């Protein structure tokens, strides 16, 4: 997916920042809609589909983390959180709620653009109709590598953009450990312990969808000193 066909929703209670972001992203080829708070965003989302949501965390009323957690119950649209809070625990809270990435304020507009494009690149491509499916079996879970889809019986398991990208990485080398540093690199993020910790959070969330008992992982294992490894049946 490219900027020329991506529709973004900007959610920020600061009118000045909201307008600046909207103008900047439009200049860079995006279609942009803006909402002034969580309630406004819910009304907009009830009638429109978006490719990505850029949302401030600190808003009056329902905050961005709470809205993210709520949206994840019904949709998997990628979410990038903007927050003035720099502490790791607040960033982790956003990721645990279902956000795909975060950016601390103040930030350079170019960095926001790079992160948006990185998330959009991670979105699964539409497969060719004549593609031959390749399936990995993880107990009762089936993962279609070609389509980037996960199924449990007849039910589609919803994956966020980051979870989908993690499954693509792991399914490309089943039975082989992938280091945290490699996962950070493949996800298009900056290096560092904070990002590796963020990957740990995403893997924990993915395990909840893959494992019968996430606390004792069978299929998405931790390899001490080496990272994580997917071990299909």
C-alpha positions as a LaTeX table, in Angstrom:
\begin{tabular}{lrrr}
\hline
Residue & $x$ (\AA) & $y$ (\AA) & $z$ (\AA) \\
\hline
Unk1 & 0.00 & 0.00 & 0.00 \\
Unk2 & 1.27 & 3.50 & $-0.80$ \\
Unk3 & 0.45 & 7.01 & 0.34 \\
Unk4 & $-1.43$ & 7.67 & $-2.87$ \\
Unk5 & $-4.28$ & 5.34 & $-1.89$ \\
Unk6 & $-4.16$ & 5.43 & 1.94 \\
Unk7 & $-6.90$ & 7.13 & 3.96 \\
Unk8 & $-5.76$ & 8.29 & 7.41 \\
Unk9 & $-7.80$ & 9.36 & 10.43 \\
Unk10 & $-6.14$ & 11.98 & 12.68 \\
Unk11 & $-7.52$ & 12.15 & 16.24 \\
Unk12 & $-6.25$ & 15.05 & 18.36 \\
Unk13 & $-8.01$ & 17.53 & 20.63 \\
Unk14 & $-5.51$ & 20.31 & 19.80 \\
Unk15 & $-6.98$ & 22.08 & 16.78 \\
Unk16 & $-3.66$ & 23.64 & 15.77 \\
Unk17 & $-1.79$ & 20.32 & 15.80 \\
Unk18 & $-4.72$ & 18.59 & 14.10 \\
Unk19 & $-4.74$ & 21.08 & 11.24 \\
Unk20 & $-0.95$ & 21.06 & 10.86 \\
Unk21 & $-0.87$ & 17.26 & 10.68 \\
Unk22 & $-3.73$ & 17.17 & 8.21 \\
Unk23 & $-2.08$ & 19.71 & 5.87 \\
Unk24 & 1.33 & 18.01 & 6.12 \\
Unk25 & $-0.03$ & 14.53 & 5.38 \\
Unk26 & $-2.22$ & 15.77 & 2.51 \\
Unk27 & 0.88 & 17.40 & 0.97 \\
Unk28 & 2.54 & 14.00 & 1.15 \\
Unk29 & $-0.19$ & 12.27 & $-0.82$ \\
Unk30 & $-2.57$ & 10.93 & 1.82 \\
Unk31 & $-6.32$ & 11.29 & 2.01 \\
Unk32 & $-6.92$ & 12.62 & 5.53 \\
Unk33 & $-9.95$ & 12.94 & 7.82 \\
Unk34 & $-9.68$ & 14.56 & 11.27 \\
Unk35 & $-11.56$ & 14.05 & 14.55 \\
Unk36 & $-11.35$ & 16.30 & 17.61 \\
Unk37 & $-11.76$ & 13.63 & 20.31 \\
Unk38 & $-12.61$ & 9.97 & 20.92 \\
Unk39 & $-16.37$ & 10.48 & 20.66 \\
Unk40 & $-15.98$ & 12.29 & 17.33 \\
Unk41 & $-13.62$ & 9.54 & 16.12 \\
Unk42 & $-16.19$ & 6.86 & 16.95 \\
Unk43 & $-18.83$ & 8.66 & 14.88 \\
Unk44 & $-16.45$ & 8.98 & 11.93 \\
Unk45 & $-15.36$ & 5.34 & 12.18 \\
Unk46 & $-18.98$ & 4.18 & 12.19 \\
Unk47 & $-19.34$ & 5.39 & 8.61 \\
Unk48 & $-15.87$ & 5.21 & 7.06 \\
Unk49 & $-13.04$ & 2.70 & 6.76 \\
Unk50 & $-9.44$ & 3.86 & 7.19 \\
Unk51 & $-6.03$ & 2.42 & 6.39 \\
Unk52 & $-4.43$ & 3.88 & 9.53 \\
Unk53 & $-5.36$ & 5.92 & 12.61 \\
Unk54 & $-2.95$ & 8.50 & 14.06 \\
Unk55 & $-4.18$ & 9.28 & 17.56 \\
Unk56 & $-3.10$ & 11.44 & 20.47 \\
Unk57 & $-3.04$ & 9.67 & 23.83 \\
Unk58 & $-3.85$ & 12.59 & 26.14 \\
Unk59 & $-7.35$ & 13.80 & 25.24 \\
Unk60 & $-10.23$ & 15.04 & 27.40 \\
Unk61 & $-12.81$ & 12.38 & 28.10 \\
Unk62 & $-11.78$ & 9.00 & 26.71 \\
Unk63 & $-8.01$ & 8.90 & 26.16 \\
Unk64 & $-6.18$ & 7.35 & 23.22 \\
Unk65 & $-5.12$ & 4.17 & 25.01 \\
Unk66 & $-8.69$ & 3.44 & 26.13 \\
Unk67 & $-10.05$ & 4.12 & 22.65 \\
Unk68 & $-7.38$ & 1.88 & 21.12 \\
Unk69 & $-8.32$ & $-0.97$ & 23.44 \\
Unk70 & $-12.00$ & $-0.52$ & 22.59 \\
Unk71 & $-11.43$ & $-0.35$ & 18.81 \\
Unk72 & $-9.37$ & $-3.55$ & 18.91 \\
Unk73 & $-12.52$ & $-5.43$ & 19.95 \\
Unk74 & $-14.05$ & $-4.87$ & 16.52 \\
Unk75 & $-11.41$ & $-3.69$ & 14.04 \\
Unk76 & $-7.76$ & $-4.24$ & 13.17 \\
Unk77 & $-7.01$ & $-0.90$ & 11.50 \\
Unk78 & $-3.37$ & 0.02 & 12.31 \\
Unk79 & $-3.03$ & 2.61 & 15.08 \\
Unk80 & $-0.09$ & 4.96 & 15.68 \\
Unk81 & $-0.22$ & 6.71 & 19.06 \\
Unk82 & 1.18 & 10.18 & 19.70 \\
Unk83 & 2.11 & 10.92 & 23.29 \\
Unk84 & 3.98 & 13.52 & 25.27 \\
Unk85 & 4.69 & 10.86 & 27.85 \\
Unk86 & 8.19 & 9.53 & 27.30 \\
Unk87 & 8.26 & 6.90 & 30.00 \\
Unk88 & 8.55 & 3.32 & 28.79 \\
Unk89 & 5.60 & 2.09 & 30.85 \\
Unk90 & 3.22 & 4.46 & 29.07 \\
Unk91 & 4.47 & 3.43 & 25.65 \\
Unk92 & 4.11 & $-0.23$ & 26.63 \\
Unk93 & 0.55 & 0.43 & 27.83 \\
Unk94 & $-0.33$ & 1.71 & 24.37 \\
Unk95 & 1.15 & $-1.35$ & 22.68 \\
Unk96 & $-0.61$ & $-3.70$ & 25.09 \\
Unk97 & $-3.88$ & $-1.95$ & 24.25 \\
Unk98 & $-3.35$ & $-2.87$ & 20.60 \\
Unk99 & $-1.41$ & 0.03 & 19.05 \\
Unk100 & 1.01 & $-0.85$ & 16.26 \\
Unk101 & 3.53 & 1.89 & 17.03 \\
Unk102 & 4.01 & 5.07 & 19.04 \\
Unk103 & 5.78 & 8.39 & 18.59 \\
Unk104 & 6.70 & 10.69 & 21.49 \\
Unk105 & 6.06 & 14.42 & 21.26 \\
Unk106 & 7.67 & 16.63 & 20.17 \\
Unk107 & 8.54 & 14.86 & 16.93 \\
Unk108 & 9.80 & 15.75 & 13.49 \\
Unk109 & 7.06 & 15.56 & 10.84 \\
Unk110 & 9.41 & 13.52 & 8.64 \\
Unk111 & 9.70 & 10.86 & 11.35 \\
Unk112 & 5.92 & 10.64 & 11.57 \\
Unk113 & 5.81 & 10.19 & 7.79 \\
Unk114 & 8.45 & 7.44 & 7.92 \\
Unk115 & 6.59 & 5.57 & 10.67 \\
Unk116 & 3.26 & 5.82 & 8.83 \\
Unk117 & 4.80 & 4.48 & 5.64 \\
Unk118 & 6.52 & 1.68 & 7.57 \\
Unk119 & 3.19 & 0.56 & 9.08 \\
Unk120 & 1.44 & 0.69 & 5.70 \\
Unk121 & 4.20 & $-1.41$ & 4.14 \\
Unk122 & 3.56 & $-4.06$ & 6.79 \\
Unk123 & $-0.06$ & $-4.43$ & 5.80 \\
Unk124 & $-0.73$ & $-7.72$ & 3.98 \\
Unk125 & $-0.93$ & $-7.45$ & 0.21 \\
Unk126 & $-3.97$ & $-8.77$ & $-1.63$ \\
Unk127 & $-2.97$ & $-12.18$ & $-2.99$ \\
Unk128 & $-3.36$ & $-13.24$ & $-6.59$ \\
Unk129 & $-6.46$ & $-15.32$ & $-7.18$ \\
Unk130 & $-4.47$ & $-18.20$ & $-8.64$ \\
Unk131 & $-1.92$ & $-18.34$ & $-5.82$ \\
Unk132 & $-1.46$ & $-21.74$ & $-4.24$ \\
Unk133 & $-2.06$ & $-21.51$ & $-0.50$ \\
Unk134 & 0.62 & $-22.71$ & 1.87 \\
Unk135 & $-0.69$ & $-23.58$ & 5.30 \\
Unk136 & 1.05 & $-23.87$ & 8.66 \\
Unk137 & $-0.79$ & $-25.79$ & 11.39 \\
Unk138 & $-0.45$ & $-24.63$ & 14.99 \\
Unk139 & $-2.76$ & $-26.99$ & 16.83 \\
Unk140 & $-6.28$ & $-25.82$ & 16.06 \\
Unk141 & $-4.91$ & $-22.73$ & 14.30 \\
Unk142 & $-4.23$ & $-22.61$ & 10.55 \\
Unk143 & $-2.02$ & $-19.89$ & 9.10 \\
Unk144 & $-2.24$ & $-19.23$ & 5.36 \\
Unk145 & 1.21 & $-17.90$ & 4.44 \\
Unk146 & 0.23 & $-16.61$ & 1.01 \\
Unk147 & $-2.82$ & $-14.73$ & 2.23 \\
Unk148 & $-1.41$ & $-13.72$ & 5.60 \\
Unk149 & $-4.58$ & $-15.04$ & 7.24 \\
Unk150 & $-5.03$ & $-16.99$ & 10.46 \\
Unk151 & $-8.03$ & $-19.25$ & 11.01 \\
Unk152 & $-9.45$ & $-21.26$ & 13.87 \\
Unk153 & $-11.98$ & $-23.62$ & 12.40 \\
Unk154 & $-14.27$ & $-21.48$ & 10.25 \\
Unk155 & $-13.45$ & $-18.30$ & 12.16 \\
Unk156 & $-10.92$ & $-15.75$ & 10.94 \\
Unk157 & $-8.52$ & $-14.73$ & 13.71 \\
Unk158 & $-8.07$ & $-10.97$ & 13.53 \\
Unk159 & $-4.44$ & $-9.83$ & 13.47 \\
Unk160 & $-3.13$ & $-6.30$ & 13.81 \\
Unk161 & $-0.70$ & $-5.04$ & 11.16 \\
Unk162 & 2.24 & $-5.72$ & 13.49 \\
Unk163 & 1.00 & $-9.20$ & 14.43 \\
Unk164 & 0.52 & $-9.98$ & 10.75 \\
Unk165 & 4.06 & $-8.88$ & 9.97 \\
Unk166 & 5.44 & $-10.95$ & 12.86 \\
Unk167 & 3.64 & $-14.03$ & 11.52 \\
Unk168 & 5.09 & $-13.38$ & 8.06 \\
Unk169 & 8.59 & $-13.15$ & 9.55 \\
Unk170 & 8.23 & $-16.29$ & 11.68 \\
Unk171 & 6.49 & $-18.33$ & 8.96 \\
Unk172 & 9.35 & $-17.53$ & 6.59 \\
Unk173 & 11.75 & $-19.53$ & 8.77 \\
Unk174 & 9.79 & $-22.06$ & 10.86 \\
Unk175 & 11.94 & $-23.94$ & 13.33 \\
Unk176 & 14.63 & $-21.26$ & 13.29 \\
Unk177 & 15.06 & $-18.68$ & 16.07 \\
Unk178 & 14.71 & $-15.00$ & 15.16 \\
Unk179 & 16.48 & $-12.51$ & 17.42 \\
Unk180 & 14.73 & $-9.52$ & 18.95 \\
Unk181 & 17.16 & $-7.24$ & 17.12 \\
Unk182 & 16.24 & $-8.88$ & 13.81 \\
Unk183 & 12.53 & $-8.50$ & 14.54 \\
Unk184 & 13.02 & $-4.80$ & 15.34 \\
Unk185 & 14.88 & $-4.40$ & 12.03 \\
Unk186 & 12.26 & $-6.30$ & 10.02 \\
Unk187 & 9.48 & $-4.22$ & 11.59 \\
Unk188 & 11.21 & $-1.07$ & 10.39 \\
Unk189 & 11.84 & 0.38 & 13.84 \\
Unk190 & 14.83 & 2.08 & 15.44 \\
Unk191 & 17.25 & $-0.11$ & 17.33 \\
Unk192 & 17.40 & $-0.14$ & 21.10 \\
Unk193 & 16.26 & $-1.96$ & 24.23 \\
Unk194 & 12.97 & $-0.05$ & 24.34 \\
Unk195 & 12.04 & $-1.30$ & 20.87 \\
Unk196 & 13.09 & $-4.84$ & 21.74 \\
Unk197 & 10.84 & $-4.63$ & 24.82 \\
Unk198 & 8.04 & $-3.40$ & 22.53 \\
Unk199 & 8.58 & $-6.49$ & 20.36 \\
Unk200 & 8.26 & $-8.67$ & 23.47 \\
Unk201 & 4.86 & $-7.08$ & 24.12 \\
Unk202 & 3.72 & $-7.75$ & 20.53 \\
Unk203 & 4.87 & $-11.38$ & 20.73 \\
Unk204 & 2.97 & $-11.79$ & 24.02 \\
Unk205 & $-0.19$ & $-10.48$ & 22.34 \\
Unk206 & 0.33 & $-12.78$ & 19.35 \\
Unk207 & 0.70 & $-15.77$ & 21.65 \\
Unk208 & $-2.77$ & $-15.11$ & 23.05 \\
Unk209 & $-4.14$ & $-15.78$ & 19.56 \\
Unk210 & $-1.88$ & $-18.75$ & 18.73 \\
Unk211 & $-1.35$ & $-20.70$ & 21.93 \\
Unk212 & $-3.81$ & $-22.88$ & 23.87 \\
Unk213 & $-1.89$ & $-21.76$ & 26.99 \\
Unk214 & 0.02 & $-18.51$ & 26.31 \\
Unk215 & 1.91 & $-18.86$ & 29.61 \\
Unk216 & 3.38 & $-22.15$ & 28.40 \\
Unk217 & 3.93 & $-21.51$ & 24.68 \\
Unk218 & 4.14 & $-24.52$ & 22.41 \\
Unk219 & 4.16 & $-22.94$ & 18.96 \\
Unk220 & 5.77 & $-19.51$ & 19.47 \\
Unk221 & 8.64 & $-20.36$ & 21.76 \\
Unk222 & 11.26 & $-18.25$ & 23.49 \\
Unk223 & 14.77 & $-19.48$ & 22.71 \\
Unk224 & 17.05 & $-18.36$ & 25.51 \\
Unk225 & 19.73 & $-16.02$ & 24.19 \\
Unk226 & 18.46 & $-16.33$ & 20.62 \\
Unk227 & 15.00 & $-14.75$ & 20.45 \\
Unk228 & 11.74 & $-16.37$ & 19.34 \\
Unk229 & 10.96 & $-19.38$ & 17.15 \\
Unk230 & 7.79 & $-20.59$ & 15.44 \\
Unk231 & 7.37 & $-24.37$ & 15.69 \\
Unk232 & 4.35 & $-25.52$ & 13.67 \\
Unk233 & 3.02 & $-29.09$ & 13.77 \\
\hline
\end{tabular}
